[in-house]
């Protein structure tokens, strides 16, 4: 498949495969609105699906060379997922990968985190978040960066909520057992006072 790349005399803003510009980026079929609790809203999800460095570095090098730049230019770019992994973007599909200068990439990372939080909080749909960031992530930043995220425990993955409840129950039981097994305050005071009283009597004699 022939590829077309954007090239400029100055540092290009974005370098991408042709499909990324002409069609919607590929999405991860495992990530849907009804699976977000076990995928993108589950801690560590992106680490599990992120491609190996040997793959991403190869794609990055190919894009840099195809743009007529030297391998040394690789350090100036991040290999960006147009629809981020945290929003259900496909990890390896070439039409979801592009080169992005680091200053822009860091700014985009911030809106990725906010959109993920909003999706997991139920404030926007997964589809709306994907469309917003793929169509114009700068506009998405303008529209969503200042929106407070109200994510709460009820929307966390069921296994995490169950674990949290079990931990709370254990702590409560331990606390109750401690209170129930503790002697009354007056008895503790008497136990402390009596030995000293006896010693004082011995010394006086």
URPELIN-V603882 format. One line per field, one symbol per residue. phi: phi as a letter, one per 30 degrees, with the letter a starting at -180 (. if undefined). psi: psi as a letter, one per 20 degrees, with the letter a starting at -180 (. if undefined). burial: + if it has 24 or more other C-alpha atoms within 12 Angstrom, else -. A space follows every 50 residues. Layout:
phi: ???
psi: ???
burial: ???
This chain:
phi: .dbbbdbbdddddbcbdedddcbdddcdddcbedbddcbdcceiedddcd ddeddddddddddddddicdeddeddbcdcdecdedbidddcdddcbacb eeedddddeddddddedddddidbdedddddddddadddddddcecddcc dbddcdeedddddddddddddddddddddddddeddddddddddeddddd ddddd
psi: pqqpqpqqhapqgpprqghhhirpqqqoiiorhjjhhiehjppjghhgip qqhhghhgggggggghjjqqhhihiiqqopogoqhijjqphiphijqrpp qgghhhghhghggghgghghijhrqggggggghhgnhghgghhihjpppl prhhjrqhhggggggggggggggggghgghipqqhhhggghghghhgghh hghh.
burial: ----++-----+-++++--++--+++++--+-+--+++++++--++---+ -----+--++++++--+-+----+-+++++++++++++++++++++++++ +---+--+++++++++++++++-+-++-++++++--+--++--++----- ----+++------------------------------------------- -----
